[in-house]
Amino acid sequence: MLSRRTFIKVGGAYVALGGALGETLAGPGAAALKMLAPGKPGGPAPDTGPLAPVTDDGDSEIIGGVPFARRFTGDRFFDSLQHPAFPSLGEWIGYGNAPPSPAENADVVVIGAGLSGLASAYLARAYNPVVLEHNSRSGGNSQGEMWRDIPYSLGGAYCIDGDGPIGALYEELGIREQIRKTSGPPNGDAVEYQGRLVPDFWFGAGSSQRSERAVYQAFYDLTLDIAKNMYPAIPLPSKNFEWILELDGVTFKDDIERRLGVPLPEGLVAAIQHYCFSSFNAGWDEISAASGWNFLAAEIDPGEKVFPGGNTTIVGALWKRLASDLGPGFVRTKAVALDVRPYKGEGGGVLVTYGEDAPGRGPVRSIRAQRVIVCVPKFVCRWIMPEYLRQDPARQNSMALLDHRPYCVANVLLNKGIPGDEYDLFLLRDGALPKNYGTEAWNAWHRPTDVVLSSFALMGTKDASVLTFYWPLPFTGGRTLLLLPGTLGQLAERMRPTLEVTLGLLNMGLADVQQVRFARWGHALPVAAPGLIKNGHAQRIRAPIGDSVYFVQQDNWALPAVETCLQEAMEFVPLALAGLPSRGGR
């Protein structure tokens, strides 16, 4: 099996593998090795927006009586590996040859067109930024699809903050009025437990013992108290944050048990664990108490906020505004960042080298930039910025401490509207969890943790609906699993029982399924491990390099949230632009 390090460095060795890393239900095949076909000069510009259309005639394979799409969406690992820059890609990642001389100059280059990258480009739009994106569409793990006029997310589903500067941004983009608020856990979300729907599970409705129900109530009261009286803000506030650092030094599990002072019922432990897996892709004993309370307390007060199609609405609004202001070519898709280093020629700056699948551009090009805003995960930074990081081993070591875990999302397209008005349903099944992480039993346990109604924020009734199941892979080797031949088929087989139970709770059946579509994310969630903030690692990895290179991404604080991306962009982009000549603004 390929290790994480091996996959990142696979480069030219991929051809030698003979396409063994298949990505379809049928496993590997000739199509997996086919080079991406370049577009025709003068032809229509490709659609690089984050919302892709889906029709009823999608290619499916029937497994257990359920039609599953034959291919993953989401991260397109092979788009990068089958790139015209390849096998140069294998030479560039890590250490490589000298980059070509710059073919163009730019005030600002943004690497990555996910939420962080699009927000950064939007804030820097007066400087006509060049945006590089390895995928064929913008949006990162907030991409989405549209089926029968129902938008749904392939990744991020909701946000918390709709006020202050972030609310002002939503207002400016014209999307704030589309937000619909949920009651959120532990207040309102329903729970499937032992095969039945338990609406008041978080208050002990799943337990027959009065003493256990009292613990559920105590946990709810504790969460509400933290939300109202001692909320641990991340990113850190400018002052009086020492108590948050101390909270970051202990696990969420230890802090909950210390504060409650009594053993937690098995059902409550299972519910907290499922919440942590869904939100962090890690258990309550793997994440810091500061990060755990930052998420859970915010979801009880002020509660979750949902856009139609999830966070696709946010990235879609950013992309549309940028395409309108700068032209649809503002983002260069299928453009793989290969190297970022100081430019030592006249004028200085930063040299960004990338491979691009575009007519007439050639496989590898370089841009000389005055400012570079890096919006990709830190483990990618470690490979594309070797010269900078050799000069800063402390930053490199802190980056190496971050663990990024993969994620699957299964969107179920249904030929029937869903009755009721619930948003999120946690799927506890029997509530049993393996005792130890990393064991074969744990690796075999993984499954969807919860499901959301993607049309929750849409106005009016629909004769169709979409359910989005979240399926974290919180174990070592998860990214490798997503690349192995036959994985999609295995996920489909494992999905069927959960799907049947969930649809039954909603008075629906497998016959109502038009198609199930899997999306995969190889590095969707950084693990918010204890001590990353307390010991200064987060502060170190997010710090700019001089006045030239800035980092904007959710793993700046190892906190996988919309707000992290937007707040980091709002802090660092103005700093990046401060020394540049004014371009007049928009």
N, C-alpha and C positions, 0 to 999 in steps of 0.2 A: 504494500500500500504506500502511496506517496505521502510523505510528511508535508506539513505546512511549508517548511523551508524548501523542500524539493519542488513543490508545485510552483512557488513563487519564482524559482530559478529555472523552471523547466525549459523555457525558451526553445532553442533549436532542437533540444532532445525530444520535443513533442513529435516531430516527424518520425523519429526512430521508434516511437511507441506504436506506430502503425495505427493511430486513431483508437487506441485501446480505451480511451476515456470517453466512451459514448455518452450521449445526452438524450437519447430518445427511448421510448418504451421498447423498441426493438433492439436496443443496444447499439454497439458500434456499427458503422457502415461507411460506404464510400462518401456519403454526404458529409460525414464528420470531418473529412480531410479536405473538402473542396474549398478552394480559395474564394474569399469574398469577391464577387464580381464588381468591378468599378462601374460607376454610372457613366452615361454617355455625355460627352461635352455638349453643352447647350441644352441639355434636357431639363426637366422640371427639378427644382430643388427638393431634396428629400424632406419629409416631415420629421423634424427633430423634437417636436413637442412631447410632453410627458404622457399624453393620453392616446392610446392606440385603439382603433376600432376593432371590434370582434363581431363576426357574423354567425348566423345559425348553422352555416355549412362548414364549420371548423372540423379539421381532421381529428377523429376520435378513434380510440380502441376500447372495446367493451371488456371490462374486467369485473367479474362478479355481478354482471347485469347492469353496470354503471358505465356510462361513456366518459373516458378520461382523454384529455388532449394528449397527443403523442410527444409533445416537446415541452420542456421547461420554458417559462418566461423569466423575467428578472435578470440577474447577472448572466451575461453571455460570455462566459469564460473563453469560449472558443473563437469568438469574434476577435479577441485580442491575439490569440495564438495563431490564427489563420490570416494574419495581417500582412500586407505587402512589406512592412518593415521587418518582418520575420524572414530569415533567422537573425536579422540584426537585433531584434528584441532580446534574444538570448545573450547576445554580446553586450548589450547595454545595461541590463538589469544588474545592479551591484557594481561591478567594475567593468569598464569597457574602453573602447577606442576613443580617440579625441573626437569631439562633436564637430560637425561641419560648421563653416563660418555662417554667421546669421544671415538669413535671407530677407529678414524684415525687422523693423523696430516697432515696439509698442510701449505705451506708457504703463499698461497693466495687463498682465496675463493671469488668468484664473484657471487653476488646474482642478477639474472636476465640475460637473454640471448637475450635481444633486441639489438638495435644498440649500446647503451651505454655499455652494458655488454660485447658484442662481441669485441668492440673496446678496452675495458679495458683488457679483456683476451688476446687479440692480443699483446698489449703493454707489458703484463706481461708473455708472453708465455715461456720465459726462466725459469720461476719458476713453470711450470706445474700446472697452476691454476685449481681448481675445480670450475666448473660453474653450478649453480643450476637454473633450469627453471621450472616454474609450468606448462607450456604448453607442448604439445607433440612435438612441433617444435620450433626451434630457430627463432629469427628475430623480436620478439615483434610486434609493429604495423608497421614494415617494411616488414612483411612477404608477400609472393606473391604466385601466382599459375601460371602454365604453361598449355596453351591450344593451340593445333595445332601449336606448336613451337612459340607461342606468350607469353612471360612472362608479367604478369601484377601485380600490387600492390594491396594488401588488405588495405593499409593505406598510408604511406608516398609516395609522388609522385616525388618530385624534391628537388634539393639543390640549393645553390647560389654560395658558395665558391669552386672554383676548382683550386685555386692558393695557394701559401705559404705552410705551413705545411700540410694542408688538401689535397692540390693538390699533394704534395709529397707522402702522404699516398695512394691516388688513383693510382699514378704512381707505387708505390711499390706493390700494389695489382694487377696491370695489367689491370685496368679498365678505366684509365683516357681517353684513346682514344675513349671510347664508349660514352662519353658525347656529347649530342647535345644541343646547346643553343637556347633558345626561345627569342623573343623580350619582352615578359612579359607585365603585366599591369603597368601603364596605356597606354603603348606605342602600344602594338600589339595584345593583347587578344581580341577576338571578344566577342560580347554581344548579347544575345537574349533579346529583349525588345518589349513587346506588340505583341508577336507572330512573329516577324521578326528578321532576322540577321542584326546587325548593326556593320560592321567592324570597323568604326571610332567612335564608341560610346564615347570613353574617350576624344575625341576632340569636342564633342557636336553634332555629327551627328544625335543623337536621338531627338534633340530639333529643333523646327522651329523658335525659337526666337534668334535674334542675341545677345541680352544681356546675355542670358543663355549660349550660345556657348562661349562667352568670359570668363565666370566663369569656364567652363570646361578647356579652354586653360590655365587659370591662375592656376588652380589646377595642371595641368600637369607641367607647368613651375616651380611651387613651389616644386613639388616632385623631379624634376630633379635637382633643385638648392640644395636641402637638400642632395641628393645622392652625388653630386660633392663637396659640400663646408662645410657641417656640419653634416655628417653622424653619428648618435648616436650608437656607437659600444657597443654591449652586447654579451659576457661578457665585463665588464668595462675594458678600457685600464688601464695601470699602473699609469698614471698621467693625469692631465688636464681633469678630468671627471666630475667636479662639475656641469657643464652646463647640462650634461646628467642626473644627479640626479634631477635637477630642472625640466627638461623635463619629467622625470618619475613621478613627482608629480601632473601632470595635465592629463586630459583625451585626447585621440586622437581627439575627436570631438571638444573640447574647443580649442585645439591648431590649428586645421585646420581653424575653424571659425575666430579665432583671427587673424591669418596670412592673410587670404583672405579678411576679413573685409566686406564681402557682404553675403547675404543669399544664400545658395546653392540650385540649382534646385532639384526638387524631384527625378529626374532620377539619378543625380549624388550622392545624399544621398543614394539612393537604391543601387547603384553600390559599393560605399565605404562600406556600411553595409554588402553586400553580400561578399565582399572581406574579411572583418573582421570575419564574421561568418565562412567562409571557412578556413581561416588561424589560427584563434584564438578561434573559437567557442564562441565568445562573440561580443557584439556590439561595435561600435566606441566610445560610451560613457561609456563603461565598462573597456576598456584597457588603458594603459598609452600611452602618446604621444611618449615616448622614444621607446617603443616596436612597436607601430604602424608604425612609420617612419623607424625603423630598418628593418622591413619586406618590406614595400612598396617601399621605396627608393632603397633598394638592388635589387628589381625586375625590376626596370626601368634601373638601372646601377649598376652592370654589367649584370643583367638579370638572368632569371631562367636557370638552367642546369638540363637536364633530362637524366637519364640512361635508357636503355631498361628495361621495367618492373618497372620503378621508383626506389625507394631506396632499393628494393629487391636486386638489383645488388650489392650494397655496403655490406649489411649484408651477402649476398651469398658469396662474395669474402672473407670476414673475416672468415666465417664459413669454407670454403674450405681450406684456409691456416691453420687454427687451426686444422682441422681434419687431414690434411696432416702432420703437425708437431707433434701433440700430440696424434693422433688417434681419430677416430670418437666418442669414448666414453668420450671425454673431457667435453662435456656438459651432465649433468644428467637431462633429461626431466622428466616431471610429478613429479618433486621434489619441494614440497611446503615449502618455508622457514617459520618456525614457531616462532623462537626465536633467538635473537642475544644479547649476554650479555658478560661482562668480564669473562674470565676463571680464577678462583681463585685457581686452583691447581698449581702444580709445573710447573715452566716455564712461567706462565701467558699466555697472548694472549687473543684471543676472542673465545668464544664457540658459534658455529652456529648449531642450531637444526632444522632438516627438516624431513618431511615425504616423502617417495619415493615409487613409484609404480614400483618395480623392483624385479625379482626373487631372493629369498634368502637374501634380505637385511633387511627385517623387516619393520614395519610401521614407526618407529621414530628412527632417528640416530643423533648423534652429531659429529661434527668435531672441533678439536682445530686448530685454524688458527693464524698465526702471523699477517696477514693483511686481512681485509675484505673490499671489494669494493662493496658498496650497489648501485645497478642500478635499483631500483624500485621506483615508485612514493612515495612522502613523506607521503601520507595518509596511505600507507602500512607500511612505516617505523614507524609510530606512534603506530602501533599495534604489530610489531615484535621486537621492541627495548625498551620495557617499563623501563627496569632497567637503561639503559643509559639515557633515557629522564627524568626519575624522578630526576636524578642528574643535569639536565640542563633544568629547566622549561622555560627559555627564548627561547631556541631552540624549545621546544615543542609548545610553544604558536605561534611562527612564522610559524612552520609547519602547525598548525591548520588554519592559515589564507589563505592557498592555496585552491583554488576551482578547482576541476578536473571535466571536463564535458565530456560526452560521445559523440560518433561519430558513424555514420553508413557510410558504403561505399557499393555502388551497382555496381558490375561489369557486364556489358552487353556483352555477347558473341554473335558476329554477323557472320552470314554465308556469309559475303560480305565484301570486302575491302572498306575502306572509302576514297572517293576522296578528294582532297585538302590537305592542309598542316598546318592546324590550330592545336594548341596544347590544349589550354584551352578556354572553352566557358562558360561565366557567364550566369546564367539563371534567369533573373530579372522578367520574366512574366509581370505583369502589373505595377511593381515597387512599389506597395503599401505595407507598413509595419504597423503592429499594433503599436500604439503610446506608450504603456507602457509594459515593460517586466513583466513577472510573471502572466499576466492575462490569463484567459481561451482563449481569442482570440489569444494571443501570442503562447500559448502552442499548439493551433490548427493550427497555421500558418506553423510550421517547415516543411521543404522540401529540396530537393537537391538545393544547391547554385551554383554549377558549375560542369562541366564535362570535363575530359581530355581524349585525344587519347593515349591509353596505348602503341600503337606501334609507337609512334612519333619518338623515337630514334632508331628504327630498320632500318637496311639497306634493300633496295629492296622493291618490292611490295608484297602484300599478298592477297590471295583470301578469307581471313577472317580478323576480327578486333575485338578489345575490347574497349569499352567505360567505363570509371570509373567515376561514379557519387559520389560526396561528399555531405554528408547529416549530418550536425551538429545538435545537440540537445541542443541549448543554453538556457536551462531553468531548474529550480529546478525540480527534479523528473525524469530527463532524463534517469539516470541509471536504475531507477526502471522500467521505460517504457520498456527498453530492456529486462527485465526479465519476464514480465507478459505473461501469456498464450495468444496466438493469435496475439502477436505483429508482428511477421513476416508476417502474412497474411494481417494485417492492413497496414504495410509498402508497401507491394506489391500492394494493391489497390490504395494507394496514389501515388505510383510510376508511374502507368500506364499513366496518362495524361501527365506528364512531359516527359516520355519516348517517347510517340507518337509525341509530339511537336518537341522534339529534333531530333528524327530520320527524321521527315519531313523536317527540315532545312538542313539535310545532304542528302536529296534525297533518303531516305531509309524508310522502314516501319516495322511494328510489325512482319510481316511475315519473316523478315530477322533475327529475334532473335532466337538463339539456346537455350539460357538460361540466366536468370538473377540471380546472386549470391550475397547475402547480407553478408557482414562482419560487426561485431559490436565490438566497442572498449569502454569498460566501463570507462576508465580513460585516454583517449588518449591525451587530451589537458589540461594543467594547464592554468588558466586564468591569463593573464598578467595585473593584476589590478594596478591602480595608487598607488604609494607609496611603493610597495614591495621592490624596490631597494633603493629609496631615504631614507626610514626609516630603512634600514639595515636588513630587514627580509631575503632577498635573500642571503646576505653575511653570515648571521648567520646560515641558514639551510644548506649551502654548506660547511661550515667549517669542517675540519676533527675532529674527537674525538681522542685527543691525537695523537699518531703515529700509531694507530691501525685500525681505522674505517674511511673510505673515502666515499664520496658521488659523484657519477657520474650519472647525469640524466638530461633530458631537463628541469625539474622543479627546478633545482638549481637556475635558473634565471627566472622561469615561462615563458620561451621562447621556444615554440614548434618548434625547428629547428634542422636539421641534424648537423649544425655547432655547436650548443650548446653541443650536445652529444659528438662530437669528440673533441672539444676544452677542455671540462671539463676532458675527459679522458687523453688528452695530458698534462694537468696541474697536475692532481692529481696522476695518476699512477706512474710517476717517483718519486714523493714524497713518495708514499707508499713503493716503492721498495728500496729506498735509504738506509734504515737501515738493509736490509736483506743481508746475505752472497751471494756473487756472484755465479750464477749458470752457467756462461759461455756464456749465450746469444745465440740468433739465428738470 
